[in-house]
């Protein structure tokens, strides 16, 4: 994440030094108390995930120490939320939770190396992972703290809930992409989009009746995917397929598409390889025309590359986040897989990626998505930009059902607003440029071919020569008729 976080540290620093904390009443993401109703039992024969209840997917990080110094809680908030003053939200999620060293979190001014902190749904950045909390057996502390009867057990289901609010106005991404112009030939009806992420909440009215039960690609646990504990998959599904609701200007790019939620874990923004392979298999078996992964993929893993190739062969266009610049060089991905970068209103990249590993870019700074239950949320990152591209692929495949997975992906790249000159090919950082829904949906096969040829000097010369020949023949015929 770059260029949008501004630190205002004075108030939280003072609060920490004084040892006081006033948790705002609006904080709604808390650990479930020990007396909460039991979670649904897993399917018969399914092994339980250690250290977590069914659907216990959360965002979390492990506290580290650099040169013997441990981060303050406000520094964690600044790093992963972009706002130091949001540290009370992190404290509220972790208050009373027993850590691996046997000590419960009771003081916002005290963190210890190795502690596992549950994070709000919109946390992003280095060290942020999501999935079941790491399993551990708390050690007996050297000095046992006073018992806290109300403390939640380590294995309790912890869910973060977005506030029930409307962002207001028409989001800038919609103003930029103008999806209404692309809806002249359909709104995504008949296309299933597999959202491979943290699950998708099926209760928001904007998705009513269009979220299938889905699946959990992990080993054991809740077999369905239509529940979401972190909210990330729900936000992504909203970008793809939210229908317009009264009182808001927000709408998804393909508001009549069907959503198939497939839950996988993420580690530092990359989908867990074994679960991703299983998720892609679920998507293709279910007949998904599009599969979108809410994170980058490990292209150094041969199993992942093989699964991506198999998904495309079976008719599923796959959309993934472009890999970060720090990622190791991996294998080339097959045609039919779209790698996406995120940009803001000024077309600046939100994150730095490996050069040459971006096919197209899409809005990914302060974009609007759906919250769990109801309401809207905002997020920044490539893991949100993929939703716009997946929605566009759904529109393309809905308007031209005969296109296969590779052809649908080619339609998206060929009609993008190119950031590079035709002779230079795709730009290393922006690929073929910002997606253009109206051009992609309304393009004819000949129109797409012309666009591709326009990017090739040889193709452009061929087209120009054909036009000149046709003009010469027309002029010659007219002269003969006059004689």
C-alpha positions as CSV (number, residue, x, y, z in Angstrom):
1,X,0.0,0.0,0.0
2,X,1.5,3.3,-0.9
3,X,0.7,7.0,-0.8
4,X,-2.5,7.1,1.2
5,X,-1.7,6.6,4.9
6,X,-1.1,9.7,7.0
7,X,0.0,9.2,10.6
8,X,-1.5,11.2,13.5
9,X,0.2,9.7,16.5
10,X,-0.1,12.2,19.3
11,X,-3.5,11.1,20.8
12,X,-2.9,7.3,20.8
13,X,0.7,7.8,22.1
14,X,-0.6,9.8,25.0
15,X,-3.4,7.3,25.7
16,X,-0.9,4.5,25.7
17,X,1.5,6.3,28.0
18,X,-1.3,7.0,30.5
19,X,-2.4,3.4,30.3
20,X,-6.0,4.3,29.6
21,X,-8.3,3.2,26.9
22,X,-11.8,4.2,25.9
23,X,-13.1,1.6,23.5
24,X,-15.8,3.3,21.3
25,X,-19.3,2.0,21.5
26,X,-19.3,1.6,17.7
27,X,-16.7,-1.2,17.9
28,X,-18.7,-4.2,16.9
29,X,-16.0,-6.9,16.2
30,X,-15.3,-8.8,19.3
31,X,-14.4,-12.3,20.4
32,X,-17.4,-14.5,21.1
33,X,-17.9,-15.1,24.8
34,X,-17.5,-18.5,26.3
35,X,-21.3,-18.6,26.9
36,X,-22.2,-18.0,23.2
37,X,-24.4,-20.5,21.4
38,X,-22.4,-23.5,20.0
39,X,-21.3,-23.2,16.4
40,X,-22.9,-25.7,13.9
41,X,-21.2,-29.1,13.9
42,X,-19.0,-30.0,10.9
43,X,-20.2,-32.7,8.5
44,X,-20.0,-36.3,9.6
45,X,-16.5,-37.6,9.0
46,X,-14.9,-34.2,8.5
47,X,-11.9,-33.6,10.7
48,X,-12.1,-30.4,12.8
49,X,-9.6,-27.7,12.3
50,X,-7.4,-27.4,15.4
51,X,-7.7,-24.2,17.4
52,X,-10.8,-22.8,15.7
53,X,-14.6,-23.3,15.4
54,X,-16.2,-24.0,12.0
55,X,-15.9,-21.0,9.7
56,X,-13.3,-19.5,12.1
57,X,-11.5,-17.5,9.3
58,X,-10.0,-14.3,10.6
59,X,-7.4,-11.8,9.6
60,X,-4.4,-12.0,11.9
61,X,-0.7,-11.3,12.3
62,X,2.0,-12.7,14.6
63,X,3.8,-10.0,16.7
64,X,7.5,-9.8,15.9
65,X,10.5,-8.0,17.3
66,X,13.1,-6.1,15.3
67,X,16.5,-5.8,17.0
68,X,14.8,-6.6,20.3
69,X,12.1,-4.0,20.0
70,X,8.4,-5.0,19.9
71,X,5.9,-2.9,18.1
72,X,3.3,-0.8,19.9
73,X,-0.3,-1.5,19.2
74,X,-0.7,1.9,17.6
75,X,2.2,1.1,15.3
76,X,0.5,-2.1,14.2
77,X,-2.7,-0.1,13.5
78,X,-0.8,2.4,11.4
79,X,1.0,-0.3,9.4
80,X,-2.0,-2.5,8.6
81,X,-4.9,-0.1,8.8
82,X,-3.3,3.1,7.8
83,X,-4.5,5.0,10.9
84,X,-2.8,4.8,14.3
85,X,-6.0,6.0,16.0
86,X,-7.7,2.7,15.1
87,X,-5.6,0.7,17.7
88,X,-8.7,0.4,20.0
89,X,-10.4,-1.7,17.4
90,X,-7.5,-4.2,17.4
91,X,-7.4,-4.2,21.2
92,X,-11.2,-4.9,21.4
93,X,-10.8,-7.9,19.1
94,X,-8.0,-9.4,21.3
95,X,-8.9,-8.3,24.8
96,X,-8.8,-11.3,27.1
97,X,-7.5,-13.7,24.5
98,X,-4.9,-16.1,25.9
99,X,-1.7,-16.1,23.9
100,X,0.9,-18.9,23.2
101,X,3.0,-17.8,26.3
102,X,-0.1,-18.3,28.5
103,X,-0.6,-14.5,29.1
104,X,-4.0,-12.9,28.3
105,X,-4.2,-9.6,26.4
106,X,-5.3,-7.1,29.0
107,X,-3.3,-3.9,28.4
108,X,-3.1,-2.0,25.0
109,X,0.3,-0.8,25.9
110,X,1.8,-4.3,26.2
111,X,2.6,-6.6,23.3
112,X,5.0,-9.6,23.3
113,X,6.8,-11.4,20.5
114,X,4.9,-14.4,19.2
115,X,1.5,-13.1,20.2
116,X,-1.2,-13.7,17.6
117,X,-3.4,-10.6,17.0
118,X,-6.8,-10.8,15.4
119,X,-7.2,-7.9,13.0
120,X,-10.2,-5.9,11.5
121,X,-11.6,-7.1,8.2
122,X,-9.8,-4.3,6.2
123,X,-6.3,-4.9,7.5
124,X,-3.7,-5.3,4.7
125,X,0.1,-5.3,4.3
126,X,3.1,-7.3,5.2
127,X,2.5,-10.0,7.8
128,X,-1.3,-10.0,7.5
129,X,-2.8,-13.5,6.9
130,X,-6.2,-14.9,7.0
131,X,-7.6,-18.3,7.7
132,X,-8.1,-20.3,10.9
133,X,-6.0,-19.0,13.8
134,X,-2.8,-20.9,14.3
135,X,-3.3,-23.7,16.8
136,X,-1.2,-23.7,20.0
137,X,-1.3,-24.9,23.5
138,X,-0.9,-22.0,25.9
139,X,2.2,-22.3,28.1
140,X,1.9,-21.9,31.8
141,X,3.2,-18.3,32.4
142,X,5.9,-17.7,35.0
143,X,3.5,-15.3,36.9
144,X,-0.1,-16.4,36.4
145,X,-2.3,-13.3,36.0
146,X,-5.5,-12.9,37.8
147,X,-8.2,-15.0,36.3
148,X,-10.7,-13.4,33.9
149,X,-13.9,-15.4,33.9
150,X,-15.3,-13.4,30.9
151,X,-12.2,-14.1,28.7
152,X,-13.0,-15.9,25.5
153,X,-11.3,-19.3,25.0
154,X,-8.6,-19.4,22.4
155,X,-10.7,-21.6,20.1
156,X,-13.7,-19.3,20.1
157,X,-15.1,-18.2,16.8
158,X,-14.0,-14.6,16.2
159,X,-15.7,-12.6,13.5
160,X,-15.2,-9.0,12.4
161,X,-18.3,-7.1,11.4
162,X,-18.3,-4.0,9.2
163,X,-20.4,-1.0,10.4
164,X,-23.9,-0.7,8.9
165,X,-23.3,2.4,6.9
166,X,-23.6,3.7,3.3
167,X,-20.6,5.3,1.8
168,X,-22.7,7.9,-0.1
169,X,-22.7,9.1,-3.6
170,X,-21.6,7.2,-6.7
171,X,-18.2,5.6,-6.1
172,X,-15.4,7.0,-8.3
173,X,-14.8,3.5,-9.8
174,X,-18.3,3.5,-11.2
175,X,-17.9,6.9,-12.6
176,X,-14.7,5.8,-14.3
177,X,-15.9,2.5,-15.7
178,X,-19.6,3.5,-16.5
179,X,-20.9,0.0,-16.3
180,X,-24.4,1.2,-17.3
181,X,-23.1,1.6,-20.9
182,X,-22.0,-2.0,-20.9
183,X,-25.4,-3.3,-19.7
184,X,-27.0,-2.8,-23.1
185,X,-26.3,-6.4,-23.8
186,X,-26.8,-8.0,-20.4
187,X,-25.9,-7.7,-16.7
188,X,-24.2,-11.0,-16.2
189,X,-27.2,-13.2,-16.0
190,X,-26.5,-16.9,-16.6
191,X,-22.8,-16.6,-15.5
192,X,-21.5,-18.0,-12.2
193,X,-18.5,-16.2,-10.7
194,X,-16.5,-18.3,-8.2
195,X,-15.2,-16.0,-5.4
196,X,-12.2,-17.8,-4.0
197,X,-11.6,-16.0,-0.8
198,X,-12.8,-16.0,2.8
199,X,-16.4,-17.0,1.9
200,X,-19.3,-14.8,1.0
201,X,-22.1,-13.7,3.3
202,X,-25.4,-14.6,1.6
203,X,-27.6,-12.2,3.7
204,X,-26.9,-8.8,2.1
205,X,-30.0,-7.7,0.1
206,X,-27.8,-6.7,-2.8
207,X,-26.9,-10.4,-3.2
208,X,-30.2,-11.9,-2.3
209,X,-30.9,-15.2,-4.1
210,X,-27.7,-15.2,-6.0
211,X,-25.2,-16.7,-3.6
212,X,-24.9,-20.4,-3.9
213,X,-24.0,-22.5,-0.8
214,X,-20.4,-22.9,-2.1
215,X,-17.7,-24.9,-0.4
216,X,-14.8,-24.7,2.0
217,X,-11.6,-25.8,0.2
218,X,-9.7,-26.4,3.4
219,X,-9.4,-29.8,5.2
220,X,-12.5,-30.3,7.3
221,X,-14.6,-27.6,8.9
222,X,-17.8,-26.1,7.6
223,X,-18.3,-27.5,4.1
224,X,-20.3,-24.5,2.9
225,X,-18.8,-21.2,1.8
226,X,-21.8,-18.8,2.2
227,X,-20.7,-17.5,5.5
228,X,-17.9,-15.0,5.9
229,X,-16.0,-14.2,9.1
230,X,-13.6,-11.5,7.8
231,X,-15.8,-9.7,5.3
232,X,-13.2,-9.7,2.6
233,X,-14.9,-12.2,0.3
234,X,-18.2,-10.4,0.8
235,X,-16.7,-7.1,-0.2
236,X,-15.2,-8.7,-3.3
237,X,-18.5,-10.3,-4.2
238,X,-20.2,-6.9,-3.9
239,X,-17.7,-5.4,-6.4
240,X,-18.5,-8.2,-8.8
241,X,-22.3,-8.7,-8.5
242,X,-24.1,-6.3,-6.0
243,X,-27.5,-5.2,-7.3
244,X,-28.5,-1.6,-6.9
245,X,-30.3,-0.8,-3.6
246,X,-32.4,2.2,-2.6
247,X,-30.4,4.8,-0.8
248,X,-27.0,4.1,-2.4
249,X,-25.2,4.8,-5.6
250,X,-23.1,1.6,-5.4
251,X,-23.7,-1.3,-7.7
252,X,-21.6,-4.2,-8.8
253,X,-20.2,-4.5,-12.4
254,X,-22.3,-7.6,-13.2
255,X,-25.4,-7.2,-10.9
256,X,-27.2,-10.3,-12.2
257,X,-24.4,-12.7,-12.0
258,X,-24.5,-15.7,-9.6
259,X,-21.8,-16.0,-6.9
260,X,-20.2,-19.3,-5.9
261,X,-18.2,-18.7,-2.7
262,X,-15.2,-21.0,-2.2
263,X,-13.3,-20.5,1.1
264,X,-9.5,-20.7,1.1
265,X,-6.8,-19.4,3.5
266,X,-4.4,-16.6,2.6
267,X,-0.9,-16.0,3.9
268,X,0.5,-12.5,3.4
269,X,-1.8,-11.9,0.4
270,X,-1.1,-15.2,-1.4
271,X,-3.7,-18.0,-1.6
272,X,-2.6,-21.2,0.2
273,X,-1.5,-23.5,-2.7
274,X,-3.2,-26.8,-1.7
275,X,-6.5,-25.1,-0.9
276,X,-6.3,-23.0,-4.1
277,X,-5.9,-26.2,-6.2
278,X,-9.0,-27.7,-4.6
279,X,-10.9,-24.4,-5.0
280,X,-10.3,-24.2,-8.7
281,X,-11.5,-27.8,-9.0
282,X,-14.7,-26.8,-7.2
283,X,-15.2,-23.8,-9.5
284,X,-14.8,-25.7,-12.7
285,X,-17.0,-28.6,-11.5
286,X,-19.7,-26.1,-10.6
287,X,-19.5,-24.7,-14.1
288,X,-18.2,-21.3,-13.2
289,X,-17.5,-19.0,-16.1
290,X,-15.2,-16.9,-14.0
291,X,-13.1,-17.6,-11.0
292,X,-11.6,-14.7,-9.0
293,X,-8.9,-15.2,-6.4
294,X,-8.8,-12.5,-3.7
295,X,-5.1,-12.5,-3.7
296,X,-2.0,-13.4,-5.7
297,X,-1.1,-17.0,-6.6
298,X,2.2,-18.8,-6.0
299,X,3.4,-19.4,-9.5
300,X,6.6,-21.1,-8.2
301,X,4.3,-24.0,-7.2
302,X,3.8,-26.4,-10.1
303,X,0.5,-27.7,-8.6
304,X,-0.9,-24.2,-8.8
305,X,0.1,-23.5,-12.4
306,X,-1.2,-26.9,-13.4
307,X,-4.5,-26.2,-11.7
308,X,-4.8,-22.8,-13.4
309,X,-4.2,-24.4,-16.8
310,X,-6.8,-27.1,-16.1
311,X,-9.4,-24.5,-15.0
312,X,-9.0,-22.6,-18.3
313,X,-9.1,-25.8,-20.3
314,X,-12.4,-26.7,-18.6
315,X,-13.9,-23.3,-19.5
316,X,-13.2,-21.0,-16.5
317,X,-11.5,-17.7,-17.0
318,X,-9.4,-17.0,-13.9
319,X,-8.7,-13.6,-12.5
320,X,-5.9,-13.1,-9.9
321,X,-4.0,-10.3,-8.3
322,X,-0.7,-9.4,-9.8
323,X,2.2,-10.6,-7.6
324,X,4.1,-8.2,-5.5
325,X,7.6,-7.0,-6.5
326,X,9.2,-9.0,-3.7
327,X,7.8,-12.3,-5.0
328,X,10.2,-14.8,-6.5
329,X,10.1,-15.3,-10.2
330,X,7.6,-18.0,-11.1
331,X,6.3,-19.9,-14.1
332,X,4.4,-18.1,-17.0
333,X,0.6,-18.4,-16.6
334,X,-1.5,-19.8,-19.4
335,X,-3.7,-17.6,-21.6
336,X,-7.1,-17.3,-20.0
337,X,-5.6,-16.2,-16.7
338,X,-5.8,-12.4,-16.1
339,X,-3.3,-10.7,-13.7
340,X,-4.6,-7.5,-12.3
341,X,-3.0,-4.4,-10.9
342,X,-4.8,-1.7,-8.8
343,X,-4.8,2.0,-9.5
344,X,-6.4,5.1,-8.0
345,X,-8.3,8.0,-9.7
346,X,-5.0,9.4,-10.8
347,X,-4.0,6.1,-12.5
348,X,-1.1,5.6,-10.0
349,X,-0.5,2.0,-8.9
350,X,-1.7,1.2,-5.4
351,X,1.0,-1.5,-5.0
352,X,4.3,-2.3,-6.8
353,X,4.2,-5.5,-8.7
354,X,6.8,-7.6,-10.6
355,X,7.3,-5.8,-13.9
356,X,5.8,-7.5,-16.9
357,X,3.4,-9.6,-14.7
358,X,0.3,-7.3,-15.1
359,X,-2.2,-7.8,-17.9
360,X,-4.7,-5.0,-17.0
361,X,-5.4,-2.6,-14.2
362,X,-8.7,-1.7,-12.5
363,X,-9.8,0.6,-9.7
364,X,-8.3,-0.4,-6.4
365,X,-8.0,2.6,-4.1
366,X,-10.8,3.5,-1.7
367,X,-13.2,1.3,-3.7
368,X,-16.7,0.4,-2.3
369,X,-17.8,-3.2,-1.5
370,X,-20.5,-4.9,0.5
371,X,-20.3,-5.4,4.2
372,X,-21.4,-8.5,6.1
373,X,-25.2,-8.4,6.7
374,X,-25.8,-5.0,5.3
375,X,-24.0,-1.7,4.7
376,X,-21.0,-0.9,2.6
377,X,-17.2,-0.9,3.2
378,X,-14.2,0.7,1.6
379,X,-10.9,-0.9,0.8
380,X,-7.6,-0.4,-1.0
381,X,-5.4,-2.9,-2.7
382,X,-5.1,-5.3,-5.7
383,X,-7.2,-7.8,-3.8
384,X,-10.2,-5.5,-4.5
385,X,-9.2,-4.5,-8.1
386,X,-9.6,-8.2,-9.2
387,X,-13.4,-7.9,-8.5
388,X,-13.9,-5.3,-11.3
389,X,-12.1,-7.5,-13.8
390,X,-14.0,-10.6,-12.7
391,X,-17.3,-8.6,-13.1
392,X,-16.2,-7.5,-16.6
393,X,-15.4,-11.1,-17.6
394,X,-18.9,-12.1,-16.4
395,X,-20.5,-9.4,-18.6
396,X,-18.4,-10.5,-21.6
397,X,-19.3,-14.1,-21.2
398,X,-23.0,-13.2,-20.6
399,X,-23.2,-11.1,-23.7
400,X,-21.2,-13.6,-25.9
401,X,-21.8,-17.1,-24.5
402,X,-20.0,-18.8,-27.3
403,X,-16.6,-17.3,-26.2
404,X,-14.3,-19.8,-24.4
405,X,-12.2,-18.9,-21.4
406,X,-9.2,-17.7,-23.4
407,X,-11.3,-15.7,-25.8
408,X,-13.1,-13.9,-23.0
409,X,-9.8,-13.0,-21.4
410,X,-8.5,-11.8,-24.7
411,X,-11.6,-9.6,-25.2
412,X,-10.8,-7.8,-21.9
413,X,-7.1,-7.1,-22.7
414,X,-7.8,-6.2,-26.3
415,X,-10.3,-3.5,-25.4
416,X,-8.5,-2.0,-22.4
417,X,-7.4,1.6,-22.6
418,X,-3.8,0.9,-23.4
419,X,-1.1,2.7,-21.3
420,X,1.6,1.9,-23.8
421,X,2.2,2.9,-27.4
422,X,1.0,0.3,-30.0
423,X,4.6,-0.5,-31.1
424,X,5.8,-1.1,-27.5
425,X,3.2,-3.7,-26.5
426,X,1.9,-3.9,-22.9
427,X,3.3,-1.6,-20.3
428,X,5.4,-3.5,-17.7
429,X,3.4,-1.9,-14.8
430,X,-0.1,-1.3,-16.3
431,X,-0.3,-4.1,-18.8
432,X,-2.8,-3.1,-21.6
433,X,-4.2,-0.5,-19.3
434,X,-7.5,0.3,-17.6
435,X,-10.3,-2.1,-18.4
436,X,-13.1,-0.7,-20.6
437,X,-16.4,-2.4,-20.0
438,X,-18.4,-0.8,-22.8
439,X,-15.7,-1.6,-25.4
440,X,-15.3,-5.1,-24.2
441,X,-19.0,-6.0,-24.2
442,X,-19.9,-4.2,-27.4
443,X,-16.9,-5.3,-29.4
444,X,-17.5,-7.6,-32.4
445,X,-14.9,-10.4,-33.1
446,X,-13.7,-8.3,-36.0
447,X,-13.5,-5.2,-33.8
448,X,-11.4,-7.1,-31.3
449,X,-9.1,-8.4,-34.0
450,X,-8.6,-4.8,-35.3
451,X,-7.7,-3.7,-31.8
452,X,-5.1,-6.4,-31.5
453,X,-3.7,-5.7,-34.9
454,X,-3.5,-2.0,-34.0
455,X,-1.0,-2.9,-31.3
456,X,1.1,-4.7,-33.9
457,X,3.0,-2.6,-36.5
458,X,2.7,-5.3,-39.1
459,X,-1.0,-5.7,-38.5
460,X,-1.6,-2.0,-38.8
461,X,0.3,-1.9,-42.1
462,X,-1.8,-4.8,-43.4
463,X,-5.1,-3.1,-42.5
464,X,-4.0,0.2,-44.0
465,X,-2.9,-1.4,-47.2
466,X,-6.3,-3.1,-47.5
467,X,-8.1,0.1,-46.9
468,X,-6.0,1.9,-49.6
469,X,-6.6,-0.9,-52.1
470,X,-10.4,-0.7,-51.5
471,X,-10.3,3.1,-52.0
472,X,-8.4,2.8,-55.2
473,X,-10.8,0.2,-56.6
474,X,-13.8,2.3,-55.7
475,X,-12.3,5.4,-57.4
476,X,-11.4,3.4,-60.5
477,X,-14.9,2.0,-60.9
478,X,-16.4,5.5,-60.6
479,X,-14.2,6.9,-63.3
480,X,-15.1,4.0,-65.7
481,X,-18.8,4.7,-65.1
482,X,-18.4,8.4,-66.0
483,X,-16.7,7.5,-69.3
